[in-house]
């Protein structure tokens, strides 16, 4: 059964609409037709397994969207906002993600091979589960608002939370709470 779905921009203007079995299929068809999805509002949308190869989603709002298993390869997502989005097994291969925001996005098996990630912003622990070594470009990125890096960060995993080296000044930043050893009371001398 099909329903009527509308893709709007962040200002509320209609970009594309029609009868589809799901919102994801509506978005997919719009991309296949070459519809410009700049400034599209995909906030909180269920777009799992959507195929958006080569789509123009510059400035799009993907905040808190479910993009699990989505194929976003070769998209132009300049200044797109993926904050809080589920990006498990999402493919961003060869994508232009310059100036994108990934604050507290959920990563896991996310593919950034060949992607341009310069000037992106990241926050949250999930970021530390991604291997960025295959990215084409990753300069002037920002982690957690204060740490700059222009190469894939070195992430050391071990007991507890991971450690991160992600600063252009090659300083070690440790994002692990280390508990101080408990002081034990020495036995009192008996008199």
ABEGO torsion letter per residue (X at the ends): XBBBBBBBBAAGBBABBEBBABAAAAAAAAAAAGBBABGBBABGBBABGBBABGBBABGBBABGBBABGBBABGBBABGBBABGBBABGBBABGBBABGBBABGBBBEGBBABGBBABGBBBBEAAAAABBAAABABBBGBBBGGABBBABBBBBBBBBEBBBBBABAAGBBBBBBBBBBBBBBBBBBBBX
